[in-house]
Amino acid sequence: MQEFKLYEYAVIRALPKVEREEFFNVGLILFSKKEKYIHADYFLDKEKLKCFFSEENLEDLETNLKSFLNIAKGEKCGGKISILEIPERFRWLNAVRSSCIQTSRPHVGLSKDLDKTFERLFEEMVK
């Protein structure tokens, strides 16, 4: 019998104007401490976002989102944060900040298959 795995996830949000607190869901981070699992990905609907971001700001947004992914994956190019343990990386990525990229508060759940859960949540929340 396959046991359930506890996980946490946060939605990655892009804010065209931070002071207005309007956002678009552009990505997802899913983390399980016990399973030593972290996965992040993003999707940018560039045609829609061009209405709210300049071309230059859209490029900066994508560069910053790639940094998020590098940190989640533990890639050396992600800097000092990326060499931290998985729970610390998740907490850093999910910390409250006032920038053009923010995350939702973390949510918890149970899953038998973390990859499938990530795919389902990504489809529901981002795409």
N, C-alpha and C positions, 0 to 999 in steps of 0.2 A: 504494500500500500504506500503510495507516494504521499509524503507529508507536505503540508503547506509551509511556505516560506514567508516570513514577515518582510515587508518592503516599505520604503518611503519614496514618494516622488514629489517633484515640484515642476510647475510649468514655467518655461522661460518666456519672458515677455519683452517685447520691443516697445519703447515709448518714444514717439516722435517728438513730443515736447514734455519733458519730465514734469514741469510745473503744472500741466493740465491733468496729469495722472491718467491719461487715456493710453490704452495699450492694445497690442496685438499678440496673441499667442503664437510664438515662432519655434518653440522647442520644448524638450522634456528631458528631465534627469530622473533616473530611477536608481535606487540604492538599496542594498540589503547587507547589513553588517555581518550577520551570521554566515551568509553565502559568499562574503567578500566580493560583492558584485556592484558594479556601477556602470551605467550606460547612459549616454546622452546623445541627442541628435537634434537637428533643427531643419526647418523647411521655410524658405522665404518665397512667398507669392509676390515676386518683384513687380508685376503689373499693378497689383493692388497697393503695394507699399509705396510705389512711385508717386501716388497721390498725396502721401504724407511725409515722405523723406526725399531730400534732394538726392541726385545720383551719387554725389560724394558721400553724403551721410549714409546712404544705403551700402556703399562699399565699406565704410568704417564699421557699420553694424555687422556685416558679414565677417570682417576681420576679427572683430571682438567675439563673435559667436564661435569662430574657429578656435580661438584661444580657450573659450569655455570647454570645447570638446577635447582639446589637448590636455587641459588640466584634469578633466574627468578620466581620460584614458591613462593619465600618468606619464605622458610624453615629456621628454627632457625639454623640448622647445616651449613647454608650458611654464617654465620658470620654477622658482622655489616652491610654489604652492603644489605643483604637480608631483613632487617627490614625497609629499605627505601621505599618510595612510588613507585608505579609501574613506572612512567616516569623516576624517578631517577635511578632505577635499570636498565631499558633499556639503558639509557645513559651510565651508568657505564659499562655494558656488551659490549656495542658498541663503547667504547672509543678506540682511536688509541693506540696501544701498540706494542712493539717489543718483542713478545714472540712466543712460538710455537703454540699458539691459538690466532687468530685474527678474526676480523669480517670485512665484506665488509662495504662500506659506506651505510647508510640507504637509502632505496627506499620507495616510498609512493604509495598508491593505495586506491581504494574504493571497498568495499565488502558488500554484503547483509548477508553473513554468514562467520564470521571470522574463525571458525573451518575448514570449507571446503576450504577456501582460504589457510589456513596454510597447509592442506593436499596436495593441488594442488602444491603449491610452494615447499614444501618439496620433493615431487616426482620429480618435474622438476629440482630443483637446487641441490639436495643432492643424491637421489637414482639414 
